[in-house]
Amino acid sequence: MLMDAQTYDDEAINVNAPVYAYYAVRILEKTGIYRGVCLDVGCGGGYLGLALAPISELSFIFLDQSADMLGCAEKNIARFALRDRAQIVQAPVQNIPLADSSVELIVSRGSVPFWDKLETAFAELHRVLKPGGRAYIGGGMGPPGLWDSLQQKARHFEPRRGYRKPAIPRRERGVYEQALGTAGIRGFSVSHSDDGTWIEFGKAVGSAGHNR
Ligand SMILES: C[S@@+](CC[C@H](N)C(=O)[O-])C[C@H]1O[C@@H](n2cnc3c(N)ncnc32)[C@H](O)[C@@H]1O
């Protein structure tokens, strides 16, 4: 992690919530999936799922490999009264303990840059996706200027707060495209724009298990 789990959680909940809200709206608009099971991968404290919950009827599986971050997710799920719509799974994205074709929507923000064995990760995500389901995976700080202005405002009210632009590793678009292709996923898109890098793919109706 870039910082300890508690500090990350504090910033995500108290400062950066509008960033997650921005992506949550876009995910629903782009995928059109408002109900069913949503898997939030590398969820940290669950911020993207927490932003999707009030604007959808989705239920959530929050998956992360870090016990510390999932501790934050558990606390946030209780705080946002989401216990009856949420479960927590500790696992790496490369080995997801869920059945084939079990989730309607996969979302992930800020985690894919840290994944190794990318082809395995994408194949696993495709495996657990239901036919007709969509995946929206990537990272960004919201529209240009939002994250900076949130951080500056937070520093104004709490001057001891450091101002750190996270040093997130960047991968070229081609690295993702190659891994998606190797995983056998068809019809994906990878976009780089001023609000981040986002990968989209679906699972064709009529396919099951490892079929693409
Ligand atoms: C920068 S944090 C992003 C957290 C949250 N999604 C957000 O947008 O703020 C990256 C998260 O990805 C998780 N992560 C990294 N590699 C992972 C992997 N291979 N499998 C599952 N989780 C992973 C980390 O434990 C961490 O919680």
The ligand as an SDF file (V2000), in Angstrom:
LIG
                    3D

 27 29  0  0  0  0  0  0  0  0999 V2000
   -4.7420    1.9940   -3.9050 C   0  0  0  0  0  0  0  0  0  0  0  0
   -5.7660    0.8120   -3.1010 S   0  0  0  0  0  0  0  0  0  0  0  0
   -7.3720    1.1580   -3.8630 C   0  0  0  0  0  0  0  0  0  0  0  0
   -8.4770    0.8810   -2.9010 C   0  0  0  0  0  0  0  0  0  0  0  0
   -9.8720    1.3090   -3.3850 C   0  0  0  0  0  0  0  0  0  0  0  0
  -10.3360    0.4510   -4.4700 N   0  0  0  0  0  0  0  0  0  0  0  0
   -9.8950    2.7530   -3.8300 C   0  0  0  0  0  0  0  0  0  0  0  0
  -10.2850    3.0360   -4.9700 O   0  0  0  0  0  0  0  0  0  0  0  0
   -9.5350    3.6150   -3.0130 O   0  0  0  0  0  0  0  0  0  0  0  0
   -5.3310   -0.7250   -3.8950 C   0  0  0  0  0  0  0  0  0  0  0  0
   -6.0270   -1.9220   -3.2420 C   0  0  0  0  0  0  0  0  0  0  0  0
   -5.8370   -3.0660   -4.0990 O   0  0  0  0  0  0  0  0  0  0  0  0
   -5.5720   -4.1770   -3.2640 C   0  0  0  0  0  0  0  0  0  0  0  0
   -4.8480   -5.1700   -4.0850 N   0  0  0  0  0  0  0  0  0  0  0  0
   -3.6480   -5.0200   -4.6910 C   0  0  0  0  0  0  0  0  0  0  0  0
   -3.3150   -6.1360   -5.3710 N   0  0  0  0  0  0  0  0  0  0  0  0
   -4.3420   -7.0200   -5.1860 C   0  0  0  0  0  0  0  0  0  0  0  0
   -4.5860   -8.3460   -5.6240 C   0  0  0  0  0  0  0  0  0  0  0  0
   -3.7030   -9.0010   -6.3840 N   0  0  0  0  0  0  0  0  0  0  0  0
   -5.7290   -8.9450   -5.2490 N   0  0  0  0  0  0  0  0  0  0  0  0
   -6.6390   -8.3000   -4.4580 C   0  0  0  0  0  0  0  0  0  0  0  0
   -6.4570   -7.0390   -4.0120 N   0  0  0  0  0  0  0  0  0  0  0  0
   -5.3250   -6.4000   -4.3640 C   0  0  0  0  0  0  0  0  0  0  0  0
   -4.7540   -3.6070   -2.1220 C   0  0  0  0  0  0  0  0  0  0  0  0
   -4.7550   -4.4590   -0.9900 O   0  0  0  0  0  0  0  0  0  0  0  0
   -5.4630   -2.2910   -1.8820 C   0  0  0  0  0  0  0  0  0  0  0  0
   -6.5110   -2.4040   -0.9480 O   0  0  0  0  0  0  0  0  0  0  0  0
  1  2  1  0
  2  3  1  0
  2 10  1  0
  3  4  1  0
  4  5  1  0
  5  6  1  0
  5  7  1  0
  7  8  2  0
  7  9  1  0
 10 11  1  0
 11 12  1  0
 11 26  1  0
 12 13  1  0
 13 14  1  0
 13 24  1  0
 14 15  1  0
 14 23  1  0
 15 16  2  0
 16 17  1  0
 17 18  1  0
 17 23  2  0
 18 19  1  0
 18 20  2  0
 20 21  1  0
 21 22  2  0
 22 23  1  0
 24 25  1  0
 24 26  1  0
 26 27  1  0
M  CHG  2   2   1   9  -1
M  END
$$$$
